[in-house]
Amino acid sequence: MSLIPGRVREAAERLTAFPAYLYDLAALDEHAAAVRQAMGETELYYAVKANPDPELLRVLRPHVDGFEVSSGGEFAHVRGLFPDARLALGGPGKTDEELRLAAGAHRVHVESPAELRRLLGLGRPAEVLLRLNLDLEVAGAALAMSGPFGMDADAVAECRPLFAGQVRFRGVHAHLASGLEAPQLLGLAAELAGQHPKEVNLGGGMAVDYAAPDSRFDWAAYGAGLAALRRPGQTLRVEPGRALTAYCGYYVTRVLDVKRTRGELYAILQGGTHHLRTPVTKGHDQPFTVLPGRDRPDGPEEPVTLVGQLCTPKDVFARRVPASVRTGDVVVFAMAGAYAWNISHHDFLMHPWPAFHHLFG
Ligand SMILES: *Cc1c(COP(=O)(O)O)cnc(C)c1O
């Protein structure tokens, strides 16, 4: 596997302390520029919850029209970095304190009639998108966002006459699922853009395939499709998270022990899924490359299970993947730039946290 660019490999080889996260900011810059170009007139927001690292946000800033924040914490974080950035405030359960922030946001995504009533009760201005809970089949989606998110048609109908004064209805928001390909997203877009002439936020959820690290969501097809759907004067917006930042992150660590137990070969790595929980939550093998230690003989590849230092059988990065792994080798996990460090249970077992290195090119 040649999963990693030269500058990432060189940086990994220079590391003296493990584990570490490496962020390839030059690659992120290039990727975000390409996405921006493909999106054309469609507004591009970044969903901050995928990875709120300030250096990543600074790289994304010139390529995006704004940021989608899902809590008061994310709101304060991004506001602190970029006082002038447009923010869209979402999240399934907002406190009154969070709803007050709507006055300083470009948009607030309202999740229920009761939430809209509370917003109105605050007596502050707000530009509202109603979040829809759509009755659509999403075949092949990794994670469907039905359940508690957004509103069905009855709840939307209940909201519409409530708008008054400084709280204005702007349009609708729909974040359907995660792991969607361009044709599926365009199906959703066609339906919504036809019904809501002013403004539609089509959400994120663009597919990221961890089994195919070189493949990318078809941004060109999605952008062209949206351009064809858009009506004069209509605002279409997307807010991807994972598909923007997943590819720029690497979790780098080293092999502490290699052993065979009941016939299975295991490599025990420093660190674990308390730093990189993504493969556990998504149920995949995290793609990786082994950088062999100096002076060690070449060995044949054989199926090996890569685990971390946690005292739980769930602490697995990859299962029975063919590789040649020895104690002292460095292992570089790719696709660790989104829903990785920031969704992990960092303090379980009280191992030290990784270092973070940002590669500027
Ligand atoms: C998480 C989330 C996103 C981003 O989803 P990705 O799968 O990371 O692209 C966008 N919008 C909303 C409302 C979300 O909850």
The ligand as an SDF file (V2000), in Angstrom:
LIG
                    3D

 15 15  0  0  0  0  0  0  0  0999 V2000
  -22.6070   15.8520   11.1920 C   0  0  0  0  0  0  0  0  0  0  0  0
  -23.3790   16.7820   10.3720 C   0  0  0  0  0  0  0  0  0  0  0  0
  -22.8640   17.2410    9.1510 C   0  0  0  0  0  0  0  0  0  0  0  0
  -21.5870   16.7200    8.5550 C   0  0  0  0  0  0  0  0  0  0  0  0
  -21.7390   15.3750    8.2090 O   0  0  0  0  0  0  0  0  0  0  0  0
  -20.5510   14.6040    7.4470 P   0  0  0  0  0  0  0  0  0  0  0  0
  -21.0350   13.2050    7.3400 O   0  0  0  0  0  0  0  0  0  0  0  0
  -19.3440   14.7380    8.3190 O   0  0  0  0  0  0  0  0  0  0  0  0
  -20.3630   15.2610    6.1280 O   0  0  0  0  0  0  0  0  0  0  0  0
  -23.5910   18.1990    8.4690 C   0  0  0  0  0  0  0  0  0  0  0  0
  -24.7660   18.6610    8.9530 N   0  0  0  0  0  0  0  0  0  0  0  0
  -25.2930   18.2200   10.1120 C   0  0  0  0  0  0  0  0  0  0  0  0
  -26.5790   18.7600   10.5720 C   0  0  0  0  0  0  0  0  0  0  0  0
  -24.6260   17.2650   10.8580 C   0  0  0  0  0  0  0  0  0  0  0  0
  -25.1640   16.8180   11.9990 O   0  0  0  0  0  0  0  0  0  0  0  0
  1  2  1  0
  2  3  1  0
  2 14  2  0
  3  4  1  0
  3 10  2  0
  4  5  1  0
  5  6  1  0
  6  7  2  0
  6  8  1  0
  6  9  1  0
 10 11  1  0
 11 12  2  0
 12 13  1  0
 12 14  1  0
 14 15  1  0
M  END
$$$$
